[in-house]
Amino acid sequence: MPPRLEILAAFSVKLAKGSIMADFYGTAAGFRAYHIARGNDVPAEAADDDTVNEWLLVASEWLDGRYRPSFPGLKVGMRDQLREWPRNSAFDIYMYLVPSTSVPREVENATYEAALRQGQKAGALSVDYTPAKYKRAAVDGAVSVEYAGFNSAFDAQTQIPIIDQILFPILTGTGNVSALSGSTVRA
């Protein structure tokens, strides 16, 4: 086995023992602290850890599904790892290495934001979308046009700008990873 694969395999065994693999990002206490620090109103149910953990699970699943293509690097636990983070070879927009032993604070904070929406209204993160029928417009019989309201299903997905802003430093727009990076300068 090549050395890199041996290292990854050994690390995966460590992960399987529960050192950093989790079903969701963040903690119930972290959720409450995050929102209290920002003066956000949280539902009364947020006092119950089990309820907050349910919100965090739904939020983590949504976050992974929505942002997976834009997360840099590769999952440290490979296919056995449930969540998208932690990741190997992940760099932020400043080209700083994101530690592969923990979940970035941006991901945890984004999860807290998404979990709040889930707590405020169950199902808020996973709105089903059924394309509308075409709309028609006619101009005195000379021209008839049919059009749809969205260009793609992505346009109809739940979008939360503050989460985009929180995650921006670690989103690369591509899931590709390279051992080489750099820039060119014209002499």
HELIX and SHEET records of a PDB file:
HELIX    1   1 PRO A    3  ALA A   16  1                                  14    
HELIX    2   2 ALA A   28  ALA A   37  1                                  10    
HELIX    3   3 ALA A   44  ALA A   47  5                                   4    
HELIX    4   4 ASP A   49  TYR A   67  1                                  19    
HELIX    5   5 ARG A   68  SER A   70  5                                   3    
HELIX    6   6 MET A   78  ASP A   80  5                                   3    
HELIX    7   7 ARG A  105  GLN A  120  1                                  16    
HELIX    8   8 ALA A  153  ALA A  156  1                                   4    
HELIX    9   9 PRO A  161  LEU A  167  1                                   7    
HELIX   10  10 PHE A  168  ILE A  170  5                                   3    
SHEET    1   A 2 LEU A  74  LYS A  75  0                                        
SHEET    2   A 2 ARG A  87  ASN A  88 -1                                        
SHEET    1   B 2 LYS A 135  VAL A 139  0                                        
SHEET    2   B 2 VAL A 143  TYR A 147 -1                                        
END                                                                             
